[in-house]
Structures are given as C-alpha cells and as structure tokens.
Amino acid sequence: MDNKKLAGDIVRLVGGEENINDLVHCATRLRFSLKDSKKAERETLEKHEGVITVVESGGQFQVVVGSHVANVYSEIVKNTTFLNKTASESGENGQKVSAVSKVFEVISGSFSPLIPAMAGSGMLKALLTVLTLVGWLSDTSDTYMILSAAGNAVFYFLPIFLGITLGLKLKTNPYVAGAIGAALMEPNFTGLLDKGTESSFLGIPVVLMNYSSSVFPIFIAISIYALLDKLLKKIILKDLQIFLVPMISLMIMVPLSAMAFGPFGTTVGDWIASGVTWLIDFSGILSGIVLGGGMTFMVVLGLHWGFTPITLQNINNGGDPIEAMAAAAVFAQIGVALGIFFKAKKDKSLRSIAGSSGITGLLAGVTEPIVYGLILRYKRVIPIVIIAGAIGGAINGHFGVKYTAYVFHNIFSIPVEKPTGIFVISMILSLGVGFILTWIFGYESKGKGKVVESAEVTEAEPQTVQPAVAGGSAMEIKKEQIYSPLTGRVLPLSAVPDEAFSTGAMGKGLAIMPGEGVVVAPIAGVVSSLFPTGHAIGLTSAAGTEILIHVGVNTVALKGEHFNPVIKEGDVVKQGDLLIEFDIEQIQAAGYQTITPVIVTLTPQEVEIFETDKKSAQLGDVLLTLI
C-alpha cells in the first residue's frame, strides 16, 4: 500500500492532527501520545489493510504497521505540523495516566528513537566477532579498531543520546539535557579518575565514577533538570532566558549529577541488576521459563521496556542474562510462523503472511508481524509459543547464557550470546518445538477467522446450485444460509449505536431487536469463541464461515450479569441449539440497549451476502444467504 495514503489514513483515524501530542516510532510501531484516545477509531484502524494491529499500552496509542514503519513515519512528518509545535501549542494530554504507565511511557519514548542506532551498532559488533572468530580480521588491526569504534560509540556515549531523547520526551531543551550527559564524559571530568575515586566541588566530596554506557544516572538527572527548567523560565525575564536558563541549568545540574544523581543512579542500577541476577542465580530454570515463555506477551503489553535500562546496565557490567532468556521467545515465534506456513497449504494469503514474517524474524529479529498477524489471531498457538519459549529460556537460564551486545535476536546476532554453543542448542529447540507443535496441533484463528481442524460437523453443509450457462454446461455455485438466532424486529446494522458494527467494519449482517431472551445457533458448526461475560459468541460453520452474535451494546460492562451461556467454547452445535439465555428487562433496567448484531466476520472465499427483506424474524427463519 502507498505509504503516503497509509500515513494520511492513520492520522485521520487517530483523531486528526489536532488530537496528537507526540509521535515516535520503533521497529514496527507508530507510538502516538494522544490528547484523547477515545477520539481514535481503533476498530477501523485494526481493519485497515495497511495496519497489523493496534495496542494501547503505557499511555501510548500504538499502531503496528510492520518493518516499513520509518517510511510511514516520514510521510506523517512531511504532511503534518504537530511535531513542530511547542508544548504550550500542542496542549496537555487530558487523559488520566497512572504513575507506572507514565514511567513506562517515558522509558519507551526515550529508547524508541535510539533502537535503530543501537540495533545497527550491535549487529556490527556481532559481525566483528564473527570475522575475528574465522580469522578474517585481527582484533589488533586498524580496520578492526575503526569498525569497533563505530559499533561501540552509541553505547559508550549513551548518556548523551539518552539526555537528548529524554529532553524531547519531557518537553525540555534536549540539547542542554544532552550537554549534561556529555559533561559526565568530558575529558576534564573523566581525567579526575586518574587521581582516584574521590574529588571535591566547593569543598563538597564527589564520588567519581565512569558514566560511559550508564542509564539510570542520566534518567534521574534529566528528570530533575526538566523541573528546574520550568522553574527558571517562570522567574527569569523572558528576554534573558535564551542564555541564562541553559547557563544556570548547567551550573546546577552538572555538579549535582556528579555529587548526587550520578552515584545514586549508578548504585540504584547496580542494586536492580544485582537483584535480577540474584533471582536468576536462585533459579535460572524458573527465571528462564517466565522470561522465555512470557516475553511475547510482555512485549504486547509494553512491559519489556522496563527491562531495557537493566539490560544495558548488565551489558556494561559484562553481560545480560535477561535478554539471553527472552531470546527464546523470538525463536519460538519464528517456529510457530514456519509451522503455520507449512500447515496452511491451501491458504495462500496466510502462507504469505506466515512465510514473510517468519523469514523477517529469522534474518532481522523483527517479530511483531508474527505476534500480531498470527499468534494473537490464532489462539491455539498461544500455549505453543509459551511452551517453546519456556524450554529455550530455561536452558539459557540454567547454563547462565549472557547477551553481550544490544542486538535484535536473529541468526546473525548469535555470536554475541555467550556461551554460544548452549545458546544455539536452546534456540534450535525453541524454534523446533514451536514448529513441531504447530504442525501437530494446527492453529485456529482469533478475530479474523478460526480454522476448524478437529470438530466433525456434518449438518447444514452448504448447498450446491448448478445454473445453466451458455453452451449447456453448468457452473457450481455454493449457497450457505444463516438462520435467525433470535426472535424480534429485523434492523439494518446502521441502526446499531456502535460504529464498530454500524459502519460495517466488523463485517456484513443484520441486527435484531430481541423480543425474547434466547439465542440459538444460526448454523451448524463449532463454538469458536465465547466471551467470559457471556454477552457475545462466535461460531464457525463446516464451510469455514464465521458468525458473531453480540447481544446488546456495551453489555460487556455488565461483567456477565443477566447472561447465562449454556454451552462452552469448542462445543459442536446443531442449527437451533440453545446457546445463551439473557434477561432483557434487567439489561435494559441497567441502562443498556439489547439490539443484537448478527455478523458474518469471515468467509473462506469471496461471497455475496443477501439479507432477508422481512421486518421481523422467528427462531430458524432465514436471515442471511451467502452465495
């Protein structure tokens, strides 16, 4: 799809330029900070052909578009002006965000712009490791030294880069923030280390440390600087602010960072890293199971950003066990993708997604297309990716494998994992188990189609019609009928007061205003999904057609009250079997409408859907006809 059109559609669907406070991107996601996330049309975005999925996490509205995200981001920047606005012009985000969410948002917003530089530098370090191992390059040669400088620079000067990105994220002067980080690495300051580990400033003792590659000290320093910057701008005459505010900020923040924030941040970072290491030493296997099995879902929730500062701190101290264990999740995801590719022999579209995303994961370590395009769609593979990741994670945890450079986990980054041999074995197992279990148990879709692989459904097979055509030959046309699951008035979907249904974004169909609190099966098939609250149910017919029945609008808020599902997910049902009982009067008394969309969410091939012209329906009346 054209990147310019996709960029324009995304900006419009997140509520327009006026609803955007800020935007950054990582390897596959556009990370928006919105003034009001309720204005974003999430359902429509998720259905957009250029969007893999949408995630709301850590105070961010994240639109996952894939590995061409940088191109889409560039188009947004070129065709909008919100990124050039000042904080006062763009306004404050009116949404209430928890302190924890705010911390994660700041961490992710600070590291996201640096990921390409860190990943590229890490891969360069991995390449140098390979070249020296095979004897093609000496680690004492000038060529090695120059390339090593290119690979080490972003990590060595991380306090400077983080100062700049933190300054941008906290809406303060990013270059003054970067200068604070740079001061801790300036030769006059680092030269003091030659005299010992202690010095003084105006008679006040200063504990000297090496701040190269450090993370926590600059986070603390720039957070305090952001507050100081605002205070100074309130009390200093506007005409003098251009030089006085930066000058006073540097005069205060650099000594404070050297005397307090730096040592404190370093100590806190060491404590956290030591705590994590102790936990891993206590039970490497258990830690590996949790990280290897759970990292896929930590990424979905945005919780993985909490590990980034610890990981960088550990790398600076010799190696990080967290990412070594988490790497198993990446290879488990790749195994699942390859398993789906070989399993879905008749589905060219699915094979295309699985094959391309699997290869991208293997070669580049970018697995969001696998997570959002396959794993979260096909729920049967969720336990598979957990098991496969847990096995590899447990092995790496038990044998103390460490990640020695910041890279994306892929086949080219293997040399940065030590001991390499153990890591290779664990990754082969994670990938292999993911592949084999997916091949054996298959997959089933979540949201965009479920594949019925085990249930035998023999009733209500699609009818075959053979109309005459020119020349006397016949052409087969398959017809499938969807029967009314409720008794009541038949209404168009446009009558449903919920845009996800009324716009047709969820699929085509009709709505019924029920007269009785009973839902029966509109087709013979399998109960492919049942919401825990009992207000909505999905069924898959023998032909692969998926039907969604959603009783009421926003009735999920009732948390199951007044609903009584009499079947469970995975049950095989006949057309007309009782599915759900619900209390119309109690639901309406609670302030909710009971209008019920009946929607065709997926068909195995392109079909035409014909709606009944009746104004009312009884149980078992033909509601929709698919040809």
RAQUI-V972728 format. One line per field, one symbol per residue. ss: DSSP state (2 for helix, 1 for strand, 0 for the rest). phi: phi as a letter, one per 20 degrees, with the letter a starting at -180 (. if undefined). burial: I if it has 24 or more other ideal C-beta (glycine too) atoms within 12 Angstrom, else O. Layout:
BEGIN
ss->???
phi->???
burial->???
END
This chain:
BEGIN
ss->002222222222200022211111100011111100222002222220000011111001111100002222222222200222002222000000002222222222222200222222222222222222200000000222222222222222022222222222200002222222222000222222222001111001111000000002222222222222222222200222222222222222222222222222222222222222222222022222222222222222200022222222222200012222222222222222222222200002222222222222222200022222222000222222222222222222222001100000000002221102222222222222222222222000000000000000000000111111022201111111111000011111222000222200000111111100011100001111110000011111100001111100002222000011100000011000011111022222200000011111110000001110000110000111110
phi->.fffffgfffgffeongfedebbccdfccededdfbffffefffffeffedfaccdblmddddedofegfffgfffffdccffefegfffnefffecffffffffffffeegfeggfffffffffffffffffenebefdffgffffffffegfefeggfffgfffgffelcffefffffffffcfgfffffffepecbbclnefceebeefmfcfgfffffffggffgfffffddggfdfgdfffffgffeffffffecffgfffffffffffffffffffbffffffffffdfgeffgemffffegffgfffffepqdefffffgfffffffffffffgfeefedfffffffffffffffedmedgfffeecffedffefffffffffffffffffemfcedbfcffbfeegfeecfffffffffffffffgffffffembbecndpdeeddfeddelfgfddcffcgnneccfceccddefecdrfecfffeffbfgefenfeqercccefdcecddfebercfebbfgfmebbdccefenfdcdddfndmfgfflnfmccfdccgnfecegnffdcdbegffffffndedgcfdceebcfbfcdddefefebcdgnffdccdc
burial->OOIOOIIOIIIIIIIOIOIIIIIIIIIIIIIIIIIOIOOIIIOIIIIIOIIIIIIIIIIIIIIIIIIIIIOIIOIIIOOIOIIOOOIOOIOOIOIOIOOOIOOIIIIIIIIIIIIIIIIIIIIIIIIIIOOOOOOOOOOOOOOOOOIIOOIIIIIIIIIIIIIIIIIIIIIIIIIIIIIIIIIIIOOOIOOOOOOOOOIOOOOOOIIIIIIIIIIIIIIIIIIIIIOIIOOIIOOOOOOOOOOOIIOOIIOIIIIIIIIIIIIIIIOIIIOIIOOIIOOIOOOIIOIIIIIIIIIIIIIIIIIIIIIIIIIIIIIIIOIIIIIIIIIIIIIIIIIIIIIIIOIIOOIOOIOOIIIIIIIIIIOIIIIIIIIIIIIIIIIIIIIIIIIIIIIIIIIIIIIIIIIIIIIIIIIIIIIIIIOIOIIIIIIIIIIIIIIIIIIOIIIIIIIIIIIIIOIOIOOIOIOOOOOOOOOOOOOOOIIIIIIIIIIIOIIIIOOIOIIIIIOIIIIIIIIIIIOIIIIIIIIIIIIIIIIOIIIIIIIIIIIIIIIIIIIIIIIOOIOOOIIOIOIOIOIIIIIOIIIIIIIIOOIOOOOIIIIIIIIIIIIIOOIOIOIIOOOOIIIOIIIIIIO
END
